Amino acid sequence: MKILIVDKRNLIRNAFVSLLKQIKNITIVGETDNIDECLKLCKKNLPDIVLAGEIDATLIKGNITHQIKSKCPKVHVLIVTEEQRNAMLDDFASGADGYISSSWSSKELENALNHFHREGILIPRKMAIRLVKELKEKPGFQRASLTPMEAEILRLLCQGKLNKEIAGILGKNEKSIKNYLHVIYIKLGVTRRSEAIAKVFSGLKVL
């Protein structure tokens, strides 16, 4: 997994370099404190993931995720932030793939990146709760034609729960959950869990 780090804070950037060097199968392909250099490194080094922290707002048009995705759409962007972050819907509308907590240990970071590699989206549990709350309060949703069970499965999916966890909560086997998800994806017009979650976050009312 190739990772590029962009953050104007030297301390945070250096901390993540140190943490990532402790993780097997991780290659740091660059680090920078500004968006222009980040975009150049994306094109040159083709990272799988950009860990995007704070950037001087006066130096970019729009937010950092939008800048990266508009130039390098195949690069995944994980936002480095605190778990108290607000306005997360805007992050996903700009193409963010999830969050990395700035307070995690190397082991927590390793587990999170492995989870992201499997699932394609990364939302820490505390942030998922805040995100669902923010979603419910957003006016003007379109409503999807999901059954109550399908809507509940999608709600749990949006909280970052894995298929096995959803099965345990709902008292079903994991194969049944996969079958439900297949139907949900068809109804939402998507092909994978990250796209389903992104569609909910973009304004589809199913919760």
N, C-alpha and C positions, 0 to 999 in steps of 0.2 A: 504494500500500500504506500503510494507516494503522497507526501503531504507538504503543503506550502503554508507558511504562517505569515499573516499580515496583522500588525498591531503597532500603533504609535508609541505604546508603552514598552520601553526596553525591558523592564523587570518582568512583565507578563510574558513577553515574547521569549525572553531567555529561559524563563521557567518552563515553558512548554517545550522548548528545544531539549532541555535537560530531561524532562519527563518522557518525551517520545524516544529519546535515545536508549531508554531502559526497556523498550518494548520490541519484541522480535517481529520481524517481517514489516517494520516501518522504516521508510527511507525519507529523510527530510531533503526535499529538493530545492529549498530556498526559504528565506525569511526576509522580511522588509517592514519598513514603518510607513510606507505610502502606497496609494492605490495604483499610481502609474507604473511603479516598479513591479507591483503584484501582477498586473495585467501582462507585462513583458515576460515575467517569469512563468506565468501560466502558459503562454504561447510557446515559450522556449522549452520548458521542462515537463509539460503535460502532467501536472499532478492529478491524482484521483480526488483529493480533497483539499480545499482551502479552509484553514481555521482562521476565521475573520473576526478580529477584535475591534478595538476602537480606532477610528481614522479621523483626522481633522475634517470636520464637516464642510469647512470652507473650500476644501480642495477637491470635492467630488460633486457630481450632479446626481441627485437621488441618493439612495443608500448604497452601501458597499456591496450587498448581495446583487442588486440590480446591475451595478457596474460590471461585476465579474460575470454574471450570467449572460449579459448582453454581448460580451466579447468572447466568452468561452462557455457556451451553453452545456457542454458535456462535463464540466467540472462541478463536483458536488461542493456545496458551501455549508459548513457548520459554523454557527455563530458562537464565538467565545463570550460568555456573559455570566451574570449572576442569576440565581434561580428566582429572584424577585422581579425579573424583567417584565415590562408592560408592553402593550401594543404589539403582541406577537403575531396577530393576524397580518399586519403589514409586512412582517418578515417573510411569511409564507407566500403572500401575494407577490412578493418580489423574487420568489424562487428559492428561498432557503430550504435546506434539507434537514435542518434540526439544530440542536444546541449542544455545546460543550460547556460545562460549568468551570469557571475560573478557579474554583476551590477544590477540584478533584485531585486525588492522589494518582500516582502512576498506574496503580492497579485498577482504580475506578475508570481512568481514561482508557486503559487497555480493554476493559470489559465493554465500555461504551462504543469504542471503535469496532470491536468485533460484532456487537449488536447491529451497528449501522451497516457493516459489510453484509450481514445476513438479511436485514429487513429493509434497508434503503431509506430509513428515516430514523431520527434520534430525538426523542423528547423526554427529558428527565421527568419522573413522576410528578414532582411538585409543580413543574412548569406545565405539564399536561392538564392538571386540575385548573390552573389559572387560565390556560388557553381555552378550555371548554367553557369556563365561566364567561370569558370575553366573547366567545362565539355565541352563546345563548343571548347575550345582551345586545348583539348587533342587529339592527332593524332591517327589514326588507329581504328576508330570506326566501329563496325558492324552496319548495318542499318536494322531497323525493318520495316515490311510491314504494316505500319499504314496509314490510310487515313489522309488528312490534319486536319480534325476535331479531330480525335483521337490523333494525335500528339500534337495538341494545348491543348487538355484536359490533356494529360500527362505532358506537359510543365508546366501548371498551378498547377498540382498536385505536381510537383517537387519544386515549389515555396512555398509549405506548405499550399496551399489554400484548404478549405473544399468544399465538394460537393455543398453546398448552394451558396458559393461564386463563384465557377466556373459557376454554372447555371446563376447567375446574370450577370457575365462578358460576357457570350456567348449568353445571351438572350434565354435560354432554361429552362425547368423546372427541378427540382432536380431528378425526376424519369428518365428523359432522360439521365442525366449525369450518373446515376447508371447503366443504360443499356449500355451506351458507355464504361464505366469502365469494365463491365463484358466482353465485346468483347476484350478490350485492354488486360485484364488479360489472356484471352485465347491465344491471339496472342503472348504474351510475355512468356507464360508458367508459370504463377504465379497465386496465389490465393487471394492476398490481396495487398492493396496500398503500404505498407512498402516494400514488395518484389519487386513490380514494380519499385519503386523509387530506391531501391538498385541495380536493374538490369541496370537501366539507368546510375547510378553513376559508375557501374563497367565497362562501356564502350560500351553500346548499343546506337547507334546513331539514335535518333528519333526527335531531336530538330532542 
